[in-house]
Amino acid sequence: MFSKEESARLRKEFWTSFGKSFPRKWLLYNTKIKGFAFKFQADRKKASVCLDFEHPEEIANELLYDQLLSLKNILESEYLPEVIFDDNFELDNHKIIRRIYVPFDKKFSIHNKDTWRDCYEFYVETMTQFELFFYEYEDFIKQAI
């Protein structure tokens, strides 16, 4: 069991190490679509690469999510076969959002440095594919709002 301070230190080290190991400017929040952001997620049990829909206006989330649903077959067949669409995803703070994500399928814990390298490689491969998909279909996605 880790103290809060030790856990916070490990989380910081995880993200710092990722940034140093794979120095690259990621798309993340720079989609130019409000409330539509790519994210890296990691905790004590799992990791994933996500596309979150958190626009303050629910109708915008719905329209964007539906637009992505119309591209689901392309996303699965050409970019990310393991992608999961969840229109009712609960965050740790109990907020419900729409999320499209790819889970890391190997054993992982942010507290276990032995699992970090595989996770970093997963992040790079998966986010790269997500970004390529977004850039290819960006104009179509933006038509939703």
C-alpha positions in Angstrom: 0.0 0.0 0.0 1.3 3.4 -0.9 0.8 6.7 1.0 -0.9 9.5 -0.8 2.5 11.3 -1.2 4.2 8.2 -2.6 1.3 7.5 -4.9 1.4 11.1 -6.1 5.1 10.9 -6.7 4.8 7.7 -8.7 2.0 9.3 -10.9 4.1 12.3 -11.5 7.1 10.1 -12.3 5.0 8.0 -14.7 3.9 11.0 -16.7 7.3 12.7 -16.7 9.0 9.5 -17.8 6.4 9.1 -20.6 7.0 12.7 -21.8 10.8 12.2 -21.7 10.7 8.8 -23.4 8.4 9.9 -26.1 8.8 13.6 -26.6 6.0 14.5 -29.0 3.3 17.1 -29.3 0.0 15.2 -29.0 -3.3 16.5 -30.3 -5.2 15.9 -27.0 -7.2 19.1 -26.2 -6.2 20.9 -29.4 -9.1 19.5 -31.5 -10.6 23.0 -31.9 -13.9 21.4 -30.8 -15.2 22.5 -27.4 -15.5 19.6 -24.9 -14.0 17.1 -27.4 -10.6 15.9 -26.3 -8.2 12.9 -26.5 -6.7 11.7 -23.3 -4.2 9.3 -21.9 -5.6 7.5 -18.8 -3.8 5.5 -16.1 -4.5 4.4 -12.6 -3.7 1.6 -10.2 -5.5 -1.1 -12.3 -5.8 0.0 -15.9 -4.7 2.3 -18.7 -6.4 3.5 -21.8 -6.4 6.0 -24.6 -9.7 7.9 -24.7 -11.7 10.4 -26.7 -14.1 12.2 -24.3 -17.2 14.2 -25.0 -17.7 16.8 -22.3 -19.2 19.8 -24.0 -21.3 21.8 -21.5 -24.3 21.5 -23.9 -25.5 17.9 -23.9 -26.9 18.2 -27.4 -23.4 19.0 -28.7 -22.1 15.8 -27.1 -24.9 13.8 -28.6 -24.4 15.2 -32.1 -20.6 14.7 -32.0 -21.0 11.2 -30.6 -23.5 10.3 -33.3 -21.1 11.6 -35.9 -18.4 9.4 -34.6 -20.8 6.4 -34.4 -21.4 6.9 -38.2 -17.6 6.4 -38.6 -17.4 3.4 -36.3 -16.8 0.8 -39.0 -14.0 2.8 -40.5 -12.4 3.5 -37.1 -12.5 -0.3 -36.2 -11.5 -1.7 -39.6 -8.7 0.8 -40.6 -7.4 2.3 -37.3 -8.3 0.7 -34.0 -10.0 -2.7 -34.1 -10.3 -2.9 -30.2 -12.1 0.5 -29.9 -15.0 0.7 -27.5 -17.9 3.1 -27.8 -19.6 4.0 -24.5 -22.3 6.6 -24.3 -22.7 6.1 -20.6 -19.2 6.1 -19.1 -18.8 6.9 -15.5 -15.8 8.9 -14.4 -14.2 8.6 -11.0 -16.0 11.7 -9.9 -19.3 9.9 -10.9 -19.9 12.2 -13.8 -21.4 10.4 -16.8 -19.9 11.2 -20.2 -19.7 9.7 -23.7 -16.3 8.1 -24.3 -14.6 6.3 -27.1 -11.6 4.4 -25.9 -9.1 1.6 -26.3 -8.1 -0.2 -23.1 -4.6 -1.4 -22.5 -5.0 -5.2 -22.5 -1.9 -6.2 -20.5 -1.4 -6.2 -16.7 -0.8 -2.6 -15.6 -0.5 -0.5 -12.5 0.8 3.1 -12.3 2.4 1.9 -9.0 4.4 -0.8 -10.8 7.3 0.5 -12.9 7.7 -2.8 -14.6 4.4 -2.2 -16.4 5.2 1.3 -17.6 7.2 0.6 -20.8 4.5 -1.6 -22.4 1.9 1.0 -21.5 4.0 3.8 -23.1 4.3 1.8 -26.3 0.6 1.2 -26.3 -0.1 4.9 -25.7 2.1 5.9 -28.7 0.7 3.3 -31.1 -2.9 3.9 -30.1 -2.9 7.7 -29.9 -1.1 7.9 -33.2 -3.9 5.8 -34.8 -6.6 7.9 -33.1 -4.9 11.1 -34.3 -4.6 9.8 -37.9 -8.3 8.9 -37.9 -9.2 12.4 -36.5 -7.1 14.3 -39.0 -8.6 12.2 -41.9 -12.2 12.8 -40.8 -11.9 16.1 -39.0 -14.0 18.1 -41.4 -16.7 15.5 -41.3 -16.7 15.4 -37.5 -16.9 19.2 -37.2 -20.0 19.2 -39.4 -21.9 17.8 -36.4 -21.8 21.1 -34.6 
